Amino acid sequence: MDVDVTLHLAQRPEADELLGRSPLAALVGMLLDQQVPMEWAFAGPYTIARRLGGDDLDAHEIAAYEPEAFAALLSTKPAVHRYPGSMAKRIQQLCQYLVEHYDGDAARVWEGAGTGTGAGVATGAELLRRLKELPGFGTQKAQIFLALLGKQLGVRPTGWRAAAGPYGEAGSFRSVADITGPESLTKVRAHKQEMKAAAKAAAETTARAAKATKSAEGAEGAKTSRK
């Protein structure tokens, strides 16, 4: 992961600076990015670091933190997330996994990817597999983070775009991986609204079809009973 990368996900310079230099902060921000505005989610790592009294996150420290105290730390107003208790648990699970499998070094999830050194991740498919193994990272979240690594953080193992699926497409505006400033943020938000509208329309069509089928079956049943 390149250092001195400027991200624009939290839309706050100090929070974005942390995301650009800290692999663990980037992972935690991605984990928090659900059911809250993107800026709120990606500002979370900076807020957590400050409340822990540091300028970065430490997987060992978070993994060993007393769970109720860590949940309280995230719940302090302004809360780090809409569901601070459940997200505190997920962040600790993520850090515990990193401690167990990567000695607490988040960068080792993708270390060596695309560097030609032969170390670490050799392909995009392997990187996607590693990301999907992280607690709280399903396929979609893993693909979006893989796309963010490739598009903005210089982590580009062979086949990374294909492994990232639609989120890896060049010139797309589908996810946080494509946000580099206010204009692209607006485009990504517009795309997400289109996807929500399409999903809602599809659900309504399916519901109408099911209702029509049920009505037809009911009419046929009534006709049969009269015979």
C-alpha positions as CSV (number, residue, x, y, z in Angstrom):
1,M,0.0,0.0,0.0
2,D,1.4,3.3,-1.1
3,V,2.2,5.9,1.6
4,D,1.3,9.5,1.2
5,V,-1.9,8.6,-0.7
6,T,-4.6,11.2,-0.4
7,L,-8.1,9.7,-0.1
8,H,-11.3,11.6,0.0
9,L,-13.7,9.1,1.7
10,A,-14.3,10.8,5.0
11,Q,-14.3,14.3,3.4
12,R,-12.2,15.4,6.4
13,P,-8.5,16.0,5.8
14,E,-7.2,14.6,9.1
15,A,-9.4,11.5,8.8
16,D,-8.6,10.9,5.1
17,E,-4.9,11.3,5.9
18,L,-5.1,8.4,8.4
19,L,-7.0,6.3,5.9
20,G,-4.2,6.9,3.3
21,R,-1.3,5.8,5.6
22,S,-2.9,3.2,7.8
23,P,-4.0,-0.2,6.3
24,L,-5.9,-1.0,9.5
25,A,-7.8,2.3,9.4
26,A,-8.7,1.6,5.8
27,L,-10.0,-1.9,6.7
28,V,-12.0,-0.6,9.7
29,G,-13.5,2.2,7.6
30,M,-14.6,-0.3,5.0
31,L,-16.1,-2.5,7.8
32,L,-18.1,0.5,9.2
33,D,-19.4,1.5,5.7
34,Q,-22.9,0.1,6.0
35,Q,-26.2,1.6,7.1
36,V,-24.6,5.0,7.6
37,P,-23.4,7.7,5.2
38,M,-19.9,7.0,3.7
39,E,-18.3,10.0,5.3
40,W,-19.5,9.0,8.7
41,A,-18.2,5.5,8.3
42,F,-14.7,6.5,7.0
43,A,-14.3,9.1,9.7
44,G,-14.7,6.4,12.3
45,P,-11.1,5.1,12.4
46,Y,-9.8,8.6,13.1
47,T,-12.4,9.1,15.9
48,I,-11.5,5.8,17.4
49,A,-7.7,6.5,17.2
50,R,-8.2,9.8,19.0
51,R,-10.4,8.3,21.7
52,L,-7.7,5.7,22.3
53,G,-5.2,8.4,22.7
54,G,-3.1,7.7,19.5
55,D,-2.6,8.8,16.0
56,D,-3.3,5.3,14.5
57,L,-5.1,2.1,15.3
58,D,-3.3,-0.9,16.8
59,A,-4.9,-4.3,16.1
60,H,-3.3,-5.8,19.2
61,E,-4.7,-3.0,21.5
62,I,-8.2,-3.2,20.1
63,A,-8.3,-7.0,20.1
64,A,-7.4,-7.1,23.8
65,Y,-9.6,-4.2,24.8
66,E,-12.4,-4.9,27.3
67,P,-15.5,-5.4,25.1
68,E,-17.9,-3.2,27.1
69,A,-15.4,-0.4,27.4
70,F,-14.7,-0.5,23.7
71,A,-18.4,-0.4,22.9
72,A,-18.7,2.6,25.2
73,L,-15.8,4.3,23.5
74,L,-17.6,4.0,20.1
75,S,-21.0,5.0,21.7
76,T,-19.7,8.3,23.2
77,K,-21.4,11.1,21.3
78,P,-20.9,11.7,18.5
79,A,-21.2,8.0,18.0
80,V,-18.8,6.3,15.6
81,H,-21.8,4.5,13.9
82,R,-25.5,4.2,14.1
83,Y,-25.1,0.8,15.8
84,P,-21.9,1.4,17.9
85,G,-22.3,-1.6,20.1
86,S,-22.5,-4.2,17.3
87,M,-19.9,-2.4,15.2
88,A,-17.5,-2.4,18.2
89,K,-17.9,-6.2,18.4
90,R,-17.2,-6.5,14.7
91,I,-14.1,-4.3,14.8
92,Q,-12.7,-6.3,17.7
93,Q,-13.4,-9.6,15.8
94,L,-11.6,-8.2,12.8
95,C,-8.6,-7.1,14.9
96,Q,-8.5,-10.5,16.7
97,Y,-8.4,-12.2,13.4
98,L,-5.6,-10.0,12.2
99,V,-3.6,-10.7,15.3
100,E,-4.1,-14.4,15.0
101,H,-3.4,-14.7,11.2
102,Y,-1.3,-11.7,10.4
103,D,0.4,-10.8,13.7
104,G,-1.8,-7.7,13.8
105,D,-0.4,-6.2,10.6
106,A,-3.3,-5.4,8.3
107,A,-1.0,-4.8,5.4
108,R,0.0,-8.4,5.4
109,V,-3.4,-9.3,4.0
110,W,-2.2,-7.9,0.7
111,E,1.6,-7.6,1.3
112,G,3.7,-8.1,-1.9
113,A,0.6,-7.9,-4.2
114,G,1.6,-6.5,-7.6
115,T,5.2,-5.7,-6.5
116,G,6.9,-8.4,-8.5
117,T,8.7,-9.6,-5.4
118,G,7.0,-13.0,-5.4
119,A,6.1,-12.4,-1.8
120,G,2.5,-12.5,-0.4
121,V,-0.5,-12.3,-2.7
122,A,0.2,-13.3,-6.3
123,T,-3.2,-12.9,-7.9
124,G,-6.4,-10.8,-7.5
125,A,-8.3,-14.0,-6.9
126,E,-6.1,-14.9,-3.9
127,L,-6.4,-11.4,-2.5
128,L,-10.2,-11.6,-2.8
129,R,-10.1,-14.9,-1.0
130,R,-8.1,-13.3,1.9
131,L,-10.4,-10.3,2.1
132,K,-13.5,-12.5,2.2
133,E,-12.0,-14.4,5.1
134,L,-11.9,-11.3,7.2
135,P,-14.7,-11.0,9.8
136,G,-17.5,-8.7,8.5
137,F,-16.3,-8.9,4.9
138,G,-18.8,-10.5,2.5
139,T,-18.2,-10.8,-1.2
140,Q,-19.4,-7.4,-2.1
141,K,-17.4,-5.6,0.6
142,A,-14.3,-7.6,-0.2
143,Q,-14.6,-6.7,-3.9
144,I,-15.1,-3.0,-3.2
145,F,-12.1,-2.9,-0.9
146,L,-10.0,-4.8,-3.5
147,A,-11.1,-2.2,-6.1
148,L,-10.1,0.6,-3.7
149,L,-6.6,-1.1,-3.2
150,G,-6.1,-1.3,-6.9
151,K,-7.5,2.0,-8.1
152,Q,-6.2,4.3,-5.3
153,L,-3.7,2.5,-3.1
154,G,-1.3,0.9,-5.7
155,V,-2.1,-2.7,-4.8
156,R,-2.5,-4.4,-8.2
157,P,-1.8,-8.1,-8.3
158,T,-2.5,-10.0,-11.6
159,G,-6.2,-10.1,-12.4
160,W,-7.2,-7.6,-9.7
161,R,-9.8,-5.9,-11.8
162,A,-11.5,-9.2,-12.7
163,A,-11.5,-10.3,-9.1
164,A,-13.1,-7.0,-8.0
165,G,-16.0,-7.7,-10.4
166,P,-17.9,-4.6,-11.6
167,Y,-16.2,-2.5,-8.9
168,G,-12.9,-3.0,-10.7
169,E,-14.1,-1.5,-14.0
170,A,-12.0,1.5,-15.1
171,G,-14.0,4.7,-15.3
172,S,-16.9,3.4,-13.3
173,F,-18.6,5.3,-10.4
174,R,-20.1,2.4,-8.4
175,S,-18.5,2.5,-5.0
176,V,-16.0,4.2,-2.6
177,A,-13.2,2.8,-4.7
178,D,-14.2,5.5,-7.4
179,I,-14.4,8.5,-5.1
180,T,-11.5,10.9,-5.5
181,G,-13.3,14.2,-4.8
182,P,-16.8,15.9,-4.6
183,E,-17.6,15.4,-8.3
184,S,-17.0,11.6,-8.2
185,L,-18.8,11.4,-4.9
186,T,-21.9,12.9,-6.5
187,K,-21.7,10.4,-9.4
188,V,-21.3,7.4,-7.0
189,R,-24.3,8.6,-5.0
190,A,-26.4,9.0,-8.1
191,H,-25.4,5.5,-9.2
192,K,-26.5,4.0,-5.9
193,Q,-29.8,5.8,-6.1
194,E,-30.4,4.3,-9.5
195,M,-29.6,0.8,-8.2
196,K,-32.0,1.3,-5.3
197,A,-34.7,2.5,-7.6
198,A,-34.2,-0.4,-10.0
199,A,-34.2,-2.9,-7.1
200,K,-37.4,-1.4,-5.7
201,A,-39.1,-1.6,-9.2
202,A,-38.0,-5.2,-9.6
203,A,-39.4,-6.1,-6.2
204,E,-42.7,-4.4,-7.0
205,T,-42.9,-6.2,-10.4
206,T,-42.3,-9.6,-8.6
207,A,-44.9,-8.8,-6.0
208,R,-47.5,-7.9,-8.7
209,A,-46.7,-11.1,-10.6
210,A,-47.1,-13.2,-7.5
211,K,-50.4,-11.6,-6.7
212,A,-51.7,-12.1,-10.2
213,T,-50.6,-15.8,-10.1
214,K,-52.3,-16.2,-6.7
215,S,-55.5,-14.6,-8.0
216,A,-55.5,-16.8,-11.1
217,E,-55.0,-19.9,-9.0
218,G,-57.8,-18.9,-6.7
219,A,-60.2,-18.3,-9.6
220,E,-59.2,-21.7,-11.1
221,G,-59.8,-23.4,-7.7
222,A,-63.2,-21.8,-7.4
223,K,-64.1,-22.9,-11.0
224,T,-63.1,-26.5,-10.2
225,S,-65.1,-26.6,-6.9
226,R,-68.3,-25.6,-8.9
227,K,-68.0,-28.5,-11.2
